[in-house]
Amino acid sequence: MFAEYHGWIVESQTHADPQSGRFFMRQETLAESLPFGINKLRQQFEPLAQQFDMKYTITDSSVLKRVVILVSKQTHCLDDLLYRWRSGEMSFDLKAVISNHEDARGFVDWHRVPFHHVPMSADSQETGFRQIERIIDQTGAETLVLARFMRILPAWLCEKFPARILNIHHSFLPSFAGSNPYRQAHERGVKYVGATCHYATEKLDEGPIIEQDAFRTNHTDTVEELICAGRDIEKAVLARGLRFHLEDRVLLNSNKTVVFD
């Protein structure tokens, strides 16, 4: 179809999955090479999509995705994302930062980003998450980033934003899911410890994995040393995962992902 209108495809990637029998494709086209805008492109593409029973999205890369970041007390991932956003290294429309603690307020205020404190105790979690939902709705955010937000999201919130909530888990999932993964890894004496960026679902730490990385450890490392080293890799993995998502490089394949990096 693009050839018919002399469209200029600047990037094209494909993947065939023999197990599911599905074919995945991602293409970037130079918008000014087409004789019409994105709405007309969608209209022109729809008959072809119906013919081959395609599931597809067409997005304008010049329209930045609206993002809300959620964080608790540990702010290293938030700090890293704020730097990448401020420097222009990563482009997105940052609508707000939400936290169940006040620790990050000063740094977020310095960036002139709205900061929302939503206190949450064991007895007020549902109330807190309903307040978080209202804030997200008010901002119009379409992507949520859990930058070490140490609360388990309710199922209804995960279902409201399918494949749009990115979480960073400080272990190489599926190993050491849940809390204290570095301590679990230390107790098992594993030689590699990593971090995982994945989409959050109603099943804790079982959502489709977007990106992972690991670092080597040995018997001399303490839990505290693993935690310190882990912070660096958590930041990098979350940033890469978010970039892939923002650039529409992640396609769902059941509970797996196809990532055209």
N, C-alpha and C positions, 0 to 999 in steps of 0.2 A: 504494500500500500504506500509506503513512504517513497519507494522508487517512482511510483506513478506520479507523485507530486514533486519529484526531485528533492525530497527531504534528505538532509545530511545527517546520517547516523554517526555520532562521534564515539559511541561506546556500545558494545553488544556482547552479552554473556548468556550462555545457555547451560542447562543441566538436565539430563534425562535420568529419572529414578526407575530402574527396572522393577523394584519391589512394589512400588505403588502404581507403576504405569503412568506416571505423570511427567510432563515436560515443563520446565521452568525457563523463563526468558526475562531478561531485563535489557532495555534499550534506552539510550539517551539520544535525543534528537535535537539538533540546533533549531530553536524555535523560529528564528528569522528566515530559515531556509524553506519554511512551509508558507503557502499562500493564504493561510487562515489561522485563527487563534485556537486556543485549547478547547473551547466549547464545540467548535466546528469539528475539531479533530476527534473528540469523543463521539460525535454523531457519525462521522465517517467510519470510525473503527467498530462501532457497535454491530453492524451486520456481519462483519468478519468474525467478531467474537462469538456471536450466536451460531455461526456456521460451524465453528470448531469447538463449541461448548467451553469457551474460555472464561476463567475468572481473572479479572484484570483491574488495574487502576492506572489512571493517567494523571500525573501531577505536574505542577509548574514549579521548577526548582527555585525560581526567583521569589516564591511565596514562602516565607520562613514558617516552620512549624512552631506552634505556641506550646511552651514548656513550663511546667511547674516542678520545682525540686522540693522533695521532702527529706528532712534530715533530723537527727537527734543530737546527741552531744558530740560525737566524733565528726569533725568537720573537714577532714583531709580531702575527701572526695568532692564535697561542695566547694572548698577553696580552689581545687584544681579546675573544676568546671567553670567557676566564676572567672578565673584567669583566662581560660580558653575562649570564653564568651566575650570578655572585655577586650582581649587583644585581637579579636576577629579571627582567631584560629579555627573556631567552630561557630557556625552561624545558626542561630535560632532566636526566636522571639521569647525571651525570658519574662514570664508574666508575674511570677511570685516565688518566694521561698516559704515553705511551711515547716514549722518545727514544734515538737512537744516540749522544747526547752528554749530558754532565752539566750543560750551561749553564742549563737551565730548572729544575733541581731546587729551588733555593731559593724561587723564586716559586710553584712548584706546591705545595711543602710548606707555604708560608704560607697557601694556600687549603685546606689539609687534604685534599688530593686525593692518592691513591696515585701515586707516581712510580716508573717502572720504567726503569732504564738497560739497554739492550741494545746493547752495542758491536758494530759491524759493520765488518769490513774486506772487501777484495775477495775474500779466501779464505774468509770466514766468513758470507757473506750467507745461504746456505741455512739454516745453523744458527741465525742470528739471526732469520730469519723464522719458523722453527719455534718458537722461544722466544716470539716475538710472538704466534703463533697460540695457544699454550698460555695466555698471559696473557689474551687476548681471550676464550677459552673459559671460563676461570675467572671472569671478570667477568660473563659472560652478555651481553656487549654485542651489540647488533643494528645499530649504526651506527658506522662508523669515519670519522674526519675526518683527512685528511692536511693538516695546517696547516703547509705548507712542509716536509714530510718528504722530504728529498732522496735518496730511494732508489726504484728502480723495483720495484714489487711483482711477485712471481712470479705466473704465470698461475693456479696452483692456489689462491692466496689470493683473487684477484679472482673466480674462479669460485665460491668458497665463500660470498662475500658479494655476490651480484649486485644492482646498484642500491642498495647500502648502504655503499659506500665513496665519500666525497666528497673531491675533490681541488681545490686551488686552483692554477691555472697562471698564471704571471705573463706572459701575453700574450693577445691577442685571437684565440684559436683559431678556425679551423685554421691561421692564420698563425703562424709562428715557434714551431713545436712543438719539443720537446726542450730542450736546455740553452742558457743565455745568451740568452734571447729579447730582453732589453732591448738587448744589444749587436747582435743581429741587426737589430732595429728601427732602431737608430741608424745602422747601416751602410747600410740601405735608405732612410733619410731619410723614414720614414713620418710622417704628420702627426697620427695618433692611435695611442696605445698603450693597451692595456687589460689586463684580467684576466678569467679564465674559471673558473667553478666547474662541474665536471662529474663524472659518475660514472666512477670508475676501472675500466678493463677490461684484459684481457690485451694489447690494442693500445695502446701508449703514446700518451697525449694524444688518443685518438680516441673516448672514451666519450661518451655522450649529454650534451649541454650543458644545464645547469640555469639558469645566470645569467651575465651578462656586463656589463661597463661599460668605459668608455674615458675618457681625458683627452687634451686637445690638446697637441701639442708643436710645436717648430719647429727651425730649423737651428741655433739658439744653444745648445740643450740638450746637455749632456754625458751620457755613459752614466750617470755617477754621479747626475746630477740626475733622470734617468728612473727609476733604481732607487729613489731617495728618494720621488719622487712616486708611484711605483707601489705602494709599501707601503700607502699610505692606501687606494687603490682595491682592493687585494688583500683587505684586512681587510673592507671593506664588502661586496664581492662574495661572499666566503666566508660571511659572516654571513647575508646574504640567502638564499643557496642552502641553507644549513643550516636556516634557519627554514622555508623552503618544504618541505624534506624532513620536518622534525619535525612539521609540521602536515598532512602527507599531501596536499600540493598539487601533487606532481609525479607525472605518469603517463607511463609509457614508451610511445612510439609508434615501434617499430622502434629505430633508432639516434638517434631524436629524442625530445624530451620535450614534453608538454603541461603547462604550468605555470599553474595557476589561482591567480594572485597577488592 
